Amino acid sequence: MNMTDNQNEEKNGFRILVVDDDPGMLEVTALLLGHEGYNVTKAVGSSEALIILKEEHTLFDLVLTDYNMPVINGIDLAMSIRELTNDLPVILYTGKNDSINEMLKEKARISAVATKPCTVNRLDEIIKDVI
């Protein structure tokens, strides 16, 4: 067994909810994380994510969410997640890192920010740092 096999075994069973309002970006992100060995569930937008999380938030180990989404943005989604649980890490995935208010990030208890574009290796590093 090589080093990559050991790393993928550690990820097997690690459950990530990926949230994005762009179905194409959602599909690509989920596919790449799946190839890295993560168990991925997709939610198209924050409303769908909240429906899933209200019923099954204990089934996930981490939420990776886009920031810029209509109606409920990634920060507001994270705040809603905090109403359900304090134990679920949230990574904000954004192309607008500079415009995100630091106080809001702290209030929403954002675990990390991944700036788009982001390679799958970099995203994997960020996830490992959070977990």
C-alpha angles and dihedrals in degrees: 000000000000130000093265091054090053092049093049091048088057090054096046107108093018103130122212127183107209115201125192134142090215106082092201094052090043092053094047094047092048092047094050093047090047089054088052089059102260124134103236132196118188128217121187101219135338096286092060090044092054092050090053094044096047089058101033113014091136089063092069133073096191143004121220108193137178114238103213106063130136121257097000115033124202094267092051090047090053090051090051089050089053088058088058099039142348093206102069114094116222124204116196113217110201148153090206105063094146094055097053112106110240093213091055091048089053094045091050089046094233106190095205143341123232113197119217129267091048127164118233089244091055092046089050090052091051091050091049090050091053096047 
